[in-house]
């Protein structure tokens, strides 16, 4: 939970690392990741979150990502 607090840090390197850890630990839902990818002004963070939002279902071998997640990403 402390990792999520660091995502609000104003230091770019710190919040990027915090988001990478949060993604690796599965602390954010695909919709949260898609929303962040769509609204963040940080291109590196957009890429990380968009890839993670789409990969959640793909890694499990399940069906395609949730259409709502894809819609959120495409509205960016």
Biopython code that builds the backbone (N, CA, C, O; Angstrom):
import numpy as np
from Bio.PDB.StructureBuilder import StructureBuilder

atoms = [
    (1, "UNK", "N", (0.830, -1.196, 0.000)),
    (1, "UNK", "CA", (0.000, 0.000, 0.000)),
    (1, "UNK", "C", (0.865, 1.247, 0.000)),
    (1, "UNK", "O", (0.455, 2.279, -0.531)),
    (2, "UNK", "N", (2.054, 1.173, 0.585)),
    (2, "UNK", "CA", (2.962, 2.307, 0.605)),
    (2, "UNK", "C", (3.419, 2.692, -0.792)),
    (2, "UNK", "O", (3.722, 3.854, -1.063)),
    (3, "UNK", "N", (3.464, 1.711, -1.667)),
    (3, "UNK", "CA", (3.866, 1.969, -3.053)),
    (3, "UNK", "C", (2.871, 2.912, -3.713)),
    (3, "UNK", "O", (3.268, 3.827, -4.435)),
    (4, "UNK", "N", (1.587, 2.698, -3.475)),
    (4, "UNK", "CA", (0.571, 3.555, -4.095)),
    (4, "UNK", "C", (0.686, 4.995, -3.612)),
    (4, "UNK", "O", (0.386, 5.922, -4.364)),
    (5, "UNK", "N", (1.116, 5.194, -2.372)),
    (5, "UNK", "CA", (1.307, 6.555, -1.866)),
    (5, "UNK", "C", (2.420, 7.260, -2.636)),
    (5, "UNK", "O", (2.355, 8.469, -2.858)),
    (6, "UNK", "N", (3.426, 6.515, -3.037)),
    (6, "UNK", "CA", (4.546, 7.108, -3.773)),
    (6, "UNK", "C", (4.180, 7.511, -5.195)),
    (6, "UNK", "O", (4.909, 8.278, -5.824)),
    (7, "UNK", "N", (3.065, 7.008, -5.710)),
    (7, "UNK", "CA", (2.661, 7.406, -7.057)),
    (7, "UNK", "C", (2.270, 8.876, -7.112)),
    (7, "UNK", "O", (2.222, 9.464, -8.193)),
    (8, "UNK", "N", (1.994, 9.474, -5.964)),
    (8, "UNK", "CA", (1.632, 10.890, -5.913)),
    (8, "UNK", "C", (2.843, 11.794, -5.700)),
    (8, "UNK", "O", (2.698, 13.014, -5.624)),
    (9, "UNK", "N", (4.018, 11.216, -5.604)),
    (9, "UNK", "CA", (5.237, 11.991, -5.384)),
    (9, "UNK", "C", (5.497, 12.902, -6.587)),
    (9, "UNK", "O", (5.335, 12.475, -7.730)),
    (10, "UNK", "N", (5.897, 14.147, -6.339)),
    (10, "UNK", "CA", (6.161, 15.059, -7.463)),
    (10, "UNK", "C", (7.437, 14.726, -8.248)),
    (10, "UNK", "O", (7.601, 15.194, -9.375)),
    (11, "UNK", "N", (8.331, 13.934, -7.674)),
    (11, "UNK", "CA", (9.565, 13.564, -8.356)),
    (11, "UNK", "C", (9.276, 12.507, -9.421)),
    (11, "UNK", "O", (8.771, 11.428, -9.108)),
    (12, "UNK", "N", (9.592, 12.814, -10.669)),
    (12, "UNK", "CA", (9.271, 11.935, -11.792)),
    (12, "UNK", "C", (9.872, 10.542, -11.636)),
    (12, "UNK", "O", (9.175, 9.549, -11.845)),
    (13, "UNK", "N", (11.131, 10.451, -11.279)),
    (13, "UNK", "CA", (11.767, 9.137, -11.145)),
    (13, "UNK", "C", (11.084, 8.305, -10.063)),
    (13, "UNK", "O", (10.923, 7.093, -10.212)),
    (14, "UNK", "N", (10.686, 8.957, -8.978)),
    (14, "UNK", "CA", (10.034, 8.244, -7.877)),
    (14, "UNK", "C", (8.667, 7.730, -8.283)),
    (14, "UNK", "O", (8.356, 6.562, -8.048)),
    (15, "UNK", "N", (7.834, 8.585, -8.893)),
    (15, "UNK", "CA", (6.492, 8.100, -9.236)),
    (15, "UNK", "C", (6.537, 7.085, -10.370)),
    (15, "UNK", "O", (5.690, 6.194, -10.422)),
    (16, "UNK", "N", (7.499, 7.195, -11.277)),
    (16, "UNK", "CA", (7.618, 6.177, -12.330)),
    (16, "UNK", "C", (7.975, 4.817, -11.728)),
    (16, "UNK", "O", (7.398, 3.795, -12.100)),
    (17, "UNK", "N", (8.927, 4.814, -10.801)),
    (17, "UNK", "CA", (9.303, 3.569, -10.143)),
    (17, "UNK", "C", (8.125, 3.005, -9.354)),
    (17, "UNK", "O", (7.876, 1.799, -9.384)),
    (18, "UNK", "N", (7.405, 3.867, -8.654)),
    (18, "UNK", "CA", (6.248, 3.415, -7.876)),
    (18, "UNK", "C", (5.199, 2.778, -8.780)),
    (18, "UNK", "O", (4.627, 1.746, -8.430)),
    (19, "UNK", "N", (4.943, 3.375, -9.925)),
    (19, "UNK", "CA", (3.969, 2.791, -10.852)),
    (19, "UNK", "C", (4.472, 1.475, -11.441)),
    (19, "UNK", "O", (3.688, 0.544, -11.628)),
    (20, "UNK", "N", (5.765, 1.386, -11.733)),
    (20, "UNK", "CA", (6.303, 0.111, -12.244)),
    (20, "UNK", "C", (6.113, -1.003, -11.218)),
    (20, "UNK", "O", (5.732, -2.120, -11.568)),
    (21, "UNK", "N", (6.378, -0.694, -9.956)),
    (21, "UNK", "CA", (6.196, -1.686, -8.895)),
    (21, "UNK", "C", (4.718, -2.030, -8.744)),
    (21, "UNK", "O", (4.365, -3.200, -8.597)),
    (22, "UNK", "N", (3.855, -1.022, -8.780)),
    (22, "UNK", "CA", (2.412, -1.262, -8.655)),
    (22, "UNK", "C", (1.906, -2.149, -9.788)),
    (22, "UNK", "O", (1.065, -3.020, -9.565)),
    (23, "UNK", "N", (2.410, -1.934, -10.996)),
    (23, "UNK", "CA", (2.010, -2.763, -12.138)),
    (23, "UNK", "C", (2.506, -4.195, -11.936)),
    (23, "UNK", "O", (1.750, -5.146, -12.137)),
    (24, "UNK", "N", (3.763, -4.352, -11.542)),
    (24, "UNK", "CA", (4.325, -5.690, -11.326)),
    (24, "UNK", "C", (3.564, -6.458, -10.255)),
    (24, "UNK", "O", (3.402, -7.673, -10.359)),
    (25, "UNK", "N", (3.097, -5.759, -9.230)),
    (25, "UNK", "CA", (2.379, -6.407, -8.123)),
    (25, "UNK", "C", (0.877, -6.532, -8.379)),
    (25, "UNK", "O", (0.159, -7.128, -7.577)),
    (26, "UNK", "N", (0.409, -5.982, -9.474)),
    (26, "UNK", "CA", (-1.015, -6.064, -9.790)),
    (26, "UNK", "C", (-1.887, -5.243, -8.861)),
    (26, "UNK", "O", (-3.008, -5.643, -8.545)),
    (27, "UNK", "N", (-1.384, -4.098, -8.420)),
    (27, "UNK", "CA", (-2.113, -3.267, -7.461)),
    (27, "UNK", "C", (-3.169, -2.374, -8.108)),
    (27, "UNK", "O", (-4.007, -1.803, -7.410)),
    (28, "UNK", "N", (-3.137, -2.252, -9.422)),
    (28, "UNK", "CA", (-4.089, -1.394, -10.126)),
    (28, "UNK", "C", (-4.923, -2.234, -11.086)),
    (28, "UNK", "O", (-4.422, -3.176, -11.700)),
    (29, "UNK", "N", (-6.185, -1.886, -11.207)),
    (29, "UNK", "CA", (-7.072, -2.599, -12.126)),
    (29, "UNK", "C", (-6.770, -2.162, -13.559)),
    (29, "UNK", "O", (-6.176, -1.106, -13.773)),
    (30, "UNK", "N", (-7.173, -2.960, -14.530)),
    (30, "UNK", "CA", (-6.980, -2.545, -15.918)),
    (30, "UNK", "C", (-7.644, -1.194, -16.220)),
    (30, "UNK", "O", (-7.093, -0.396, -16.978)),
    (31, "UNK", "N", (-8.812, -0.931, -15.639)),
    (31, "UNK", "CA", (-9.481, 0.350, -15.889)),
    (31, "UNK", "C", (-8.702, 1.507, -15.265)),
    (31, "UNK", "O", (-8.611, 2.579, -15.864)),
    (32, "UNK", "N", (-8.142, 1.306, -14.077)),
    (32, "UNK", "CA", (-7.312, 2.349, -13.461)),
    (32, "UNK", "C", (-6.080, 2.621, -14.321)),
    (32, "UNK", "O", (-5.690, 3.772, -14.517)),
    (33, "UNK", "N", (-5.481, 1.562, -14.823)),
    (33, "UNK", "CA", (-4.311, 1.719, -15.690)),
    (33, "UNK", "C", (-4.672, 2.449, -16.979)),
    (33, "UNK", "O", (-3.931, 3.321, -17.433)),
    (34, "UNK", "N", (-5.805, 2.091, -17.564)),
    (34, "UNK", "CA", (-6.242, 2.739, -18.803)),
    (34, "UNK", "C", (-6.537, 4.215, -18.572)),
    (34, "UNK", "O", (-6.186, 5.058, -19.398)),
    (35, "UNK", "N", (-7.176, 4.528, -17.460)),
    (35, "UNK", "CA", (-7.485, 5.928, -17.147)),
    (35, "UNK", "C", (-6.205, 6.730, -16.966)),
    (35, "UNK", "O", (-6.107, 7.863, -17.438)),
    (36, "UNK", "N", (-5.241, 6.158, -16.298)),
    (36, "UNK", "CA", (-3.970, 6.847, -16.103)),
    (36, "UNK", "C", (-3.251, 7.035, -17.434)),
    (36, "UNK", "O", (-2.695, 8.101, -17.700)),
    (37, "UNK", "N", (-3.263, 6.008, -18.259)),
    (37, "UNK", "CA", (-2.630, 6.114, -19.577)),
    (37, "UNK", "C", (-3.284, 7.208, -20.412)),
    (37, "UNK", "O", (-2.611, 7.898, -21.179)),
    (38, "UNK", "N", (-4.583, 7.362, -20.263)),
    (38, "UNK", "CA", (-5.320, 8.346, -21.060)),
    (38, "UNK", "C", (-5.146, 9.770, -20.551)),
    (38, "UNK", "O", (-5.308, 10.719, -21.318)),
    (39, "UNK", "N", (-4.820, 9.937, -19.271)),
    (39, "UNK", "CA", (-4.804, 11.286, -18.703)),
    (39, "UNK", "C", (-3.429, 11.790, -18.284)),
    (39, "UNK", "O", (-3.259, 12.988, -18.059)),
    (40, "UNK", "N", (-2.459, 10.913, -18.178)),
    (40, "UNK", "CA", (-1.139, 11.327, -17.715)),
    (40, "UNK", "C", (-0.438, 12.176, -18.768)),
    (40, "UNK", "O", (-0.574, 11.938, -19.968)),
    (41, "UNK", "N", (0.299, 13.149, -18.310)),
    (41, "UNK", "CA", (1.102, 13.970, -19.206)),
    (41, "UNK", "C", (2.493, 13.396, -19.426)),
    (41, "UNK", "O", (3.281, 13.953, -20.190)),
    (42, "UNK", "N", (2.797, 12.295, -18.765)),
    (42, "UNK", "CA", (4.106, 11.650, -18.844)),
    (42, "UNK", "C", (4.025, 10.496, -19.849)),
    (42, "UNK", "O", (3.358, 9.493, -19.594)),
    (43, "UNK", "N", (4.694, 10.640, -20.974)),
    (43, "UNK", "CA", (4.608, 9.648, -22.046)),
    (43, "UNK", "C", (5.122, 8.283, -21.595)),
    (43, "UNK", "O", (4.563, 7.258, -21.986)),
    (44, "UNK", "N", (6.156, 8.252, -20.794)),
    (44, "UNK", "CA", (6.682, 6.983, -20.289)),
    (44, "UNK", "C", (5.639, 6.276, -19.437)),
    (44, "UNK", "O", (5.457, 5.064, -19.545)),
    (45, "UNK", "N", (4.960, 7.031, -18.596)),
    (45, "UNK", "CA", (3.914, 6.470, -17.743)),
    (45, "UNK", "C", (2.707, 6.033, -18.576)),
    (45, "UNK", "O", (2.093, 5.006, -18.289)),
    (46, "UNK", "N", (2.372, 6.806, -19.597)),
    (46, "UNK", "CA", (1.276, 6.423, -20.494)),
    (46, "UNK", "C", (1.559, 5.064, -21.128)),
    (46, "UNK", "O", (0.687, 4.196, -21.174)),
    (47, "UNK", "N", (2.771, 4.890, -21.609)),
    (47, "UNK", "CA", (3.162, 3.644, -22.272)),
    (47, "UNK", "C", (3.116, 2.463, -21.304)),
    (47, "UNK", "O", (2.575, 1.407, -21.633)),
    (48, "UNK", "N", (3.678, 2.642, -20.123)),
    (48, "UNK", "CA", (3.678, 1.588, -19.109)),
    (48, "UNK", "C", (2.258, 1.156, -18.766)),
    (48, "UNK", "O", (1.956, -0.037, -18.742)),
    (49, "UNK", "N", (1.393, 2.124, -18.502)),
    (49, "UNK", "CA", (0.032, 1.818, -18.068)),
    (49, "UNK", "C", (-0.825, 1.250, -19.195)),
    (49, "UNK", "O", (-1.618, 0.337, -18.967)),
    (50, "UNK", "N", (-0.676, 1.773, -20.390)),
    (50, "UNK", "CA", (-1.453, 1.249, -21.518)),
    (50, "UNK", "C", (-1.067, -0.200, -21.806)),
    (50, "UNK", "O", (-1.935, -1.050, -22.008)),
    (51, "UNK", "N", (0.233, -0.480, -21.825)),
    (51, "UNK", "CA", (0.686, -1.854, -22.055)),
    (51, "UNK", "C", (0.167, -2.791, -20.970)),
    (51, "UNK", "O", (-0.284, -3.898, -21.263)),
    (52, "UNK", "N", (0.232, -2.349, -19.724)),
    (52, "UNK", "CA", (-0.219, -3.188, -18.608)),
    (52, "UNK", "C", (-1.724, -3.405, -18.644)),
    (52, "UNK", "O", (-2.197, -4.499, -18.337)),
    (53, "UNK", "N", (-2.478, -2.383, -19.013)),
    (53, "UNK", "CA", (-3.942, -2.505, -19.061)),
    (53, "UNK", "C", (-4.376, -3.544, -20.085)),
    (53, "UNK", "O", (-5.318, -4.299, -19.847)),
    (54, "UNK", "N", (-3.695, -3.582, -21.212)),
    (54, "UNK", "CA", (-4.039, -4.525, -22.279)),
    (54, "UNK", "C", (-3.490, -5.920, -21.974)),
    (54, "UNK", "O", (-4.106, -6.917, -22.353)),
    (55, "UNK", "N", (-2.355, -6.004, -21.304)),
    (55, "UNK", "CA", (-1.694, -7.285, -21.056)),
    (55, "UNK", "C", (-2.350, -8.111, -19.961)),
    (55, "UNK", "O", (-2.109, -9.316, -19.887)),
    (56, "UNK", "N", (-3.158, -7.517, -19.121)),
    (56, "UNK", "CA", (-3.737, -8.240, -17.988)),
    (56, "UNK", "C", (-4.445, -9.507, -18.437)),
    (56, "UNK", "O", (-4.212, -10.574, -17.868)),
    (57, "UNK", "N", (-5.288, -9.415, -19.427)),
    (57, "UNK", "CA", (-6.018, -10.593, -19.909)),
    (57, "UNK", "C", (-5.143, -11.454, -20.815)),
    (57, "UNK", "O", (-5.255, -12.680, -20.802)),
    (58, "UNK", "N", (-4.283, -10.829, -21.592)),
    (58, "UNK", "CA", (-3.482, -11.570, -22.562)),
    (58, "UNK", "C", (-2.550, -12.564, -21.871)),
    (58, "UNK", "O", (-2.368, -13.677, -22.364)),
    (59, "UNK", "N", (-1.960, -12.183, -20.743)),
    (59, "UNK", "CA", (-1.040, -13.063, -20.036)),
    (59, "UNK", "C", (-1.750, -14.290, -19.489)),
    (59, "UNK", "O", (-1.181, -15.382, -19.474)),
    (60, "UNK", "N", (-2.977, -14.122, -19.044)),
    (60, "UNK", "CA", (-3.713, -15.235, -18.475)),
    (60, "UNK", "C", (-4.271, -16.177, -19.521)),
    (60, "UNK", "O", (-4.880, -17.192, -19.183)),
    (61, "UNK", "N", (-4.073, -15.853, -20.780)),
    (61, "UNK", "CA", (-4.577, -16.691, -21.847)),
    (61, "UNK", "C", (-6.081, -16.582, -22.016)),
    (61, "UNK", "O", (-6.692, -17.359, -22.749)),
    (62, "UNK", "N", (-6.665, -15.626, -21.342)),
    (62, "UNK", "CA", (-8.107, -15.447, -21.411)),
    (62, "UNK", "C", (-8.520, -14.705, -22.662)),
    (62, "UNK", "O", (-7.730, -14.533, -23.590)),
    (63, "UNK", "N", (-9.755, -14.272, -22.677)),
    (63, "UNK", "CA", (-10.258, -13.533, -23.839)),
    (63, "UNK", "C", (-9.566, -12.180, -23.986)),
    (63, "UNK", "O", (-8.749, -11.788, -23.154)),
    (64, "UNK", "N", (-9.900, -11.502, -25.025)),
    (64, "UNK", "CA", (-9.333, -10.175, -25.291)),
    (64, "UNK", "C", (-9.609, -9.253, -24.111)),
    (64, "UNK", "O", (-10.501, -9.521, -23.307)),
    (65, "UNK", "N", (-8.850, -8.172, -24.007)),
    (65, "UNK", "CA", (-9.079, -7.221, -22.918)),
    (65, "UNK", "C", (-10.516, -6.700, -22.913)),
    (65, "UNK", "O", (-11.196, -6.688, -23.939)),
    (66, "UNK", "N", (-10.946, -6.278, -21.755)),
    (66, "UNK", "CA", (-12.285, -5.719, -21.569)),
    (66, "UNK", "C", (-12.503, -4.579, -22.566)),
    (66, "UNK", "O", (-11.666, -3.680, -22.652)),
    (67, "UNK", "N", (-13.597, -4.593, -23.315)),
    (67, "UNK", "CA", (-13.865, -3.520, -24.278)),
    (67, "UNK", "C", (-13.903, -2.135, -23.632)),
    (67, "UNK", "O", (-13.536, -1.148, -24.270)),
    (68, "UNK", "N", (-14.341, -2.050, -22.385)),
    (68, "UNK", "CA", (-14.372, -0.752, -21.700)),
    (68, "UNK", "C", (-12.956, -0.213, -21.499)),
    (68, "UNK", "O", (-12.729, 0.994, -21.589)),
    (69, "UNK", "N", (-12.015, -1.104, -21.229)),
    (69, "UNK", "CA", (-10.615, -0.698, -21.076)),
    (69, "UNK", "C", (-10.083, -0.187, -22.410)),
    (69, "UNK", "O", (-9.420, 0.849, -22.464)),
    (70, "UNK", "N", (-10.373, -0.908, -23.476)),
    (70, "UNK", "CA", (-9.921, -0.470, -24.799)),
    (70, "UNK", "C", (-10.557, 0.860, -25.189)),
    (70, "UNK", "O", (-9.887, 1.723, -25.756)),
    (71, "UNK", "N", (-11.839, 1.032, -24.893)),
    (71, "UNK", "CA", (-12.513, 2.302, -25.182)),
    (71, "UNK", "C", (-11.836, 3.449, -24.450)),
    (71, "UNK", "O", (-11.633, 4.524, -25.015)),
    (72, "UNK", "N", (-11.486, 3.215, -23.187)),
    (72, "UNK", "CA", (-10.839, 4.265, -22.391)),
    (72, "UNK", "C", (-9.494, 4.628, -22.999)),
    (72, "UNK", "O", (-9.138, 5.804, -23.066)),
    (73, "UNK", "N", (-8.752, 3.633, -23.437)),
    (73, "UNK", "CA", (-7.452, 3.901, -24.050)),
    (73, "UNK", "C", (-7.599, 4.640, -25.377)),
    (73, "UNK", "O", (-6.796, 5.518, -25.694)),
    (74, "UNK", "N", (-8.606, 4.291, -26.138)),
    (74, "UNK", "CA", (-8.787, 4.902, -27.454)),
    (74, "UNK", "C", (-9.341, 6.317, -27.388)),
    (74, "UNK", "O", (-9.277, 7.047, -28.377)),
    (75, "UNK", "N", (-9.882, 6.717, -26.245)),
    (75, "UNK", "CA", (-10.394, 8.083, -26.117)),
    (75, "UNK", "C", (-9.290, 9.070, -25.790)),
    (75, "UNK", "O", (-9.522, 10.279, -25.764)),
    (76, "UNK", "N", (-8.101, 8.567, -25.541)),
    (76, "UNK", "CA", (-6.987, 9.452, -25.172)),
    (76, "UNK", "C", (-6.503, 10.249, -26.367)),
    (76, "UNK", "O", (-5.572, 11.044, -26.243)),
]
sb = StructureBuilder()
sb.init_structure("model")
sb.init_model(0)
sb.init_chain("A")
sb.init_seg("    ")
for serial, (resi, resn, name, xyz) in enumerate(atoms, 1):
    if name == "N":
        sb.init_residue(resn, " ", resi, " ")
    sb.init_atom(name, np.array(xyz, "f"), 0.0, 1.0, " ", f" {name:<3s}", serial, name[0])
structure = sb.get_structure()
